Amino acid sequence: MLSLRQREQRQAWVLLAPMLLVMLLLTAWPLLRTIWLSFTDAALIGSGETPAWIGLENYLYALSDPDFRASIWRTLYFTLVSVTVEGIIGVLVALLLNQKFTGRNVLRVLVILPWALPTIVNAMMWRLNFNPDYGSINALLSQLGIIDGYRSWLGSPEAALNAVMFADIWKNYPLVTLLVLAALQSIPEDLFEAARLDGASAWRRFRAICSTRSNATTRPRCCGPCGPAACAISTPRRSARSVP
């Protein structure tokens, strides 16, 4: 006899089965076939012949290619810098939007726009912004006196990489903002008020409350550094009818 929890789990797997099957066909199978082809001499333009097994020869050739090694470093640079900056900006914007001020809801909608726009639209927009003749980036920096004349931001590999990274940060930081803001909204405001009464600084409140509470589940240790009042609010109390 199955328990209620076991029946619910079985029902959940039955409901998930169609989606898992689609993901298996569209994702897992192409990935596995690509891995298998990497160990053969298959070409992008097939010649009709069956690919022959060559082992690790493709991987050894790629590792010996200086262009491939350079692309690995550029990918690491792009990933580390963009993800770090997106995280920092996303958290700061989420903390700002979590405050109460006039026009907060309008600003929340505007922040979502870069992430909501299709990637092709963002790409065309930033291509115009970085245009060396009439781009808005050159115009803004020239009027601010930061650069002397218009520059071709996409004219060299180094400048183009940083320009694409800037556009990527602009598009993806709203996703971090959404996730962090959702977590902040789940934190009771009483915790922040109690921490202020205990004299906790803004950084201490962020480190002890915001960074350790991603949901509304109360944990007594999360507000320990903020003071006894915050811990008293965070600690769940037993009701008079609870069983000891």
C-alpha positions in Angstrom: 0.0 0.0 0.0 1.5 3.3 -1.1 1.5 6.2 1.2 0.0 9.6 0.2 3.5 11.0 -0.3 4.5 8.1 -2.6 1.3 8.5 -4.6 2.0 12.2 -5.0 5.5 11.5 -6.1 4.4 8.9 -8.7 1.8 11.4 -10.0 4.4 14.1 -10.3 6.7 11.8 -12.3 3.8 10.9 -14.6 3.0 14.5 -15.3 6.7 15.3 -15.9 7.3 12.4 -18.2 6.2 14.2 -21.5 8.4 17.1 -20.8 11.4 14.9 -19.8 10.9 12.9 -23.0 10.9 16.1 -25.1 14.0 17.3 -23.3 15.7 14.0 -23.9 15.0 14.0 -27.6 15.9 17.7 -28.2 18.8 18.1 -25.8 20.3 14.8 -24.5 20.4 12.9 -27.9 22.0 15.8 -29.9 24.6 16.3 -27.1 25.5 12.6 -26.9 25.8 12.4 -30.7 28.0 15.5 -30.8 30.3 13.9 -28.2 30.5 10.7 -30.3 31.2 12.6 -33.5 34.0 14.5 -31.8 35.9 11.2 -31.6 35.5 10.6 -35.4 36.7 12.3 -38.6 33.2 13.5 -39.4 33.2 16.8 -41.4 30.7 19.6 -41.3 29.8 19.0 -44.9 29.1 15.2 -45.1 30.7 13.2 -47.9 28.3 10.3 -47.5 30.9 8.1 -46.0 30.6 6.7 -42.5 32.8 8.6 -40.0 35.9 6.7 -38.9 36.9 6.5 -35.2 40.1 8.5 -34.6 40.0 8.7 -30.8 41.4 11.9 -29.2 43.0 13.2 -32.3 40.5 16.1 -32.7 41.1 17.2 -29.1 44.9 17.0 -29.4 44.7 19.1 -32.5 42.5 21.7 -30.8 44.8 21.9 -27.8 47.8 22.4 -30.0 46.1 25.3 -31.9 47.1 28.7 -30.5 43.9 30.3 -31.8 41.9 27.8 -29.8 43.8 28.4 -26.6 43.4 32.1 -27.1 39.7 31.7 -27.5 39.5 29.8 -24.2 41.2 32.7 -22.4 38.9 35.2 -24.0 35.9 33.1 -23.0 37.1 32.9 -19.4 37.7 36.6 -19.4 34.3 37.4 -20.8 32.5 35.0 -18.4 34.2 36.1 -15.2 34.0 39.8 -15.8 30.4 39.8 -17.2 29.0 37.5 -14.5 30.7 39.3 -11.7 29.6 42.8 -12.9 26.0 41.5 -13.6 25.8 40.1 -10.0 27.1 43.3 -8.4 24.8 45.6 -10.4 21.8 43.3 -10.1 22.1 43.1 -6.3 22.6 46.9 -6.0 19.6 47.6 -8.2 17.5 45.1 -6.3 18.3 46.7 -3.0 17.3 50.1 -4.5 14.0 48.7 -5.9 13.3 47.1 -2.5 13.1 50.6 -0.9 9.8 52.5 -0.7 9.7 55.6 -2.9 7.4 57.3 -5.4 7.5 55.7 -8.8 9.0 52.4 -7.6 6.7 50.2 -9.7 7.3 52.2 -12.8 11.1 51.8 -12.3 10.7 48.1 -11.8 9.0 47.8 -15.1 11.7 49.8 -16.9 14.5 47.7 -15.4 13.0 44.6 -16.9 13.0 45.9 -20.4 16.7 45.1 -21.4 16.2 41.5 -20.4 12.7 41.3 -21.9 13.8 42.5 -25.4 14.8 39.8 -27.8 18.6 39.3 -28.2 18.5 40.3 -31.9 16.9 43.6 -31.0 19.5 44.3 -28.3 22.3 43.4 -30.8 21.0 45.8 -33.4 20.5 48.6 -30.9 24.1 48.3 -29.5 25.5 48.1 -33.0 24.0 51.5 -33.6 25.1 52.8 -30.2 28.7 51.8 -31.0 28.7 53.1 -34.5 31.9 55.1 -35.1 30.2 57.8 -37.1 26.9 58.6 -35.4 26.8 56.3 -32.4 25.4 57.5 -29.1 28.3 56.2 -27.1 30.8 58.4 -28.9 28.5 61.4 -28.7 27.9 61.0 -25.0 31.6 60.5 -24.1 32.7 63.4 -26.4 30.2 65.8 -24.7 31.4 64.7 -21.3 35.0 65.4 -22.4 36.1 61.8 -21.7 37.3 61.2 -25.3 38.7 63.7 -27.8 37.0 62.3 -30.9 34.8 59.5 -32.2 36.3 56.0 -32.0 35.6 52.7 -33.6 34.6 50.6 -30.6 34.2 47.5 -32.8 37.3 48.1 -34.9 39.7 46.0 -32.9 39.4 42.6 -31.2 40.1 44.0 -27.7 37.7 46.9 -28.0 35.0 44.7 -29.6 35.2 42.1 -26.9 34.7 44.8 -24.2 31.9 46.4 -26.1 30.1 43.1 -26.5 30.7 42.4 -22.8 29.2 45.8 -21.9 26.1 45.0 -24.0 25.8 41.5 -22.4 25.9 43.1 -18.9 23.2 45.6 -19.8 20.9 42.8 -21.1 21.4 40.2 -18.3 21.7 42.2 -15.1 17.9 42.6 -14.8 17.6 38.8 -14.4 19.8 39.0 -11.3 17.8 41.9 -10.1 14.6 40.0 -10.5 15.9 37.0 -8.5 17.4 39.0 -5.7 14.4 41.3 -5.5 12.1 38.3 -5.2 14.2 37.0 -2.3 14.2 40.4 -0.6 10.5 40.7 -0.9 10.2 37.4 1.1 12.0 38.9 4.1 9.7 40.3 6.8 10.2 44.1 7.2 10.2 43.6 11.0 13.7 42.0 10.8 15.1 45.2 9.3 13.4 47.4 11.8 14.6 45.3 14.7 18.1 45.3 13.3 18.0 49.1 13.1 16.9 49.3 16.7 19.9 47.1 17.7 22.2 49.6 15.9 23.2 47.4 13.0 24.8 49.2 10.1 23.5 49.0 6.5 26.3 46.6 5.6 25.7 44.4 8.7 21.9 44.3 7.9 22.7 43.2 4.4 25.2 40.6 5.4 23.2 39.1 8.2 19.7 39.3 6.8 19.6 39.8 3.0 22.5 37.6 2.1 21.4 34.7 4.2 17.6 34.7 3.7 16.5 33.6 0.3 13.0 32.8 1.4 10.5 33.4 4.2 11.6 30.5 6.3 12.7 31.8 9.6 16.1 30.7 11.0 17.3 32.1 14.3 21.0 32.1 13.3 20.4 34.4 10.3 20.1 37.6 12.3 22.5 36.8 15.1 25.0 39.5 14.2 22.3 42.2 14.1 21.3 41.9 17.7 18.9 40.3 20.1 15.8 42.1 18.9 16.2 40.9 15.4 16.8 37.3 16.6 13.7 37.5 18.8 11.6 38.3 15.8 13.3 35.7 13.6 13.0 32.9 16.1 9.6 31.1 15.8 7.7 30.8 19.1 5.8 27.8 20.2 2.1 28.3 20.6 0.3 27.4 23.8 -1.2 24.4 22.1 2.0 23.0 20.7 3.2 19.7 22.0 6.6 20.0 23.8 
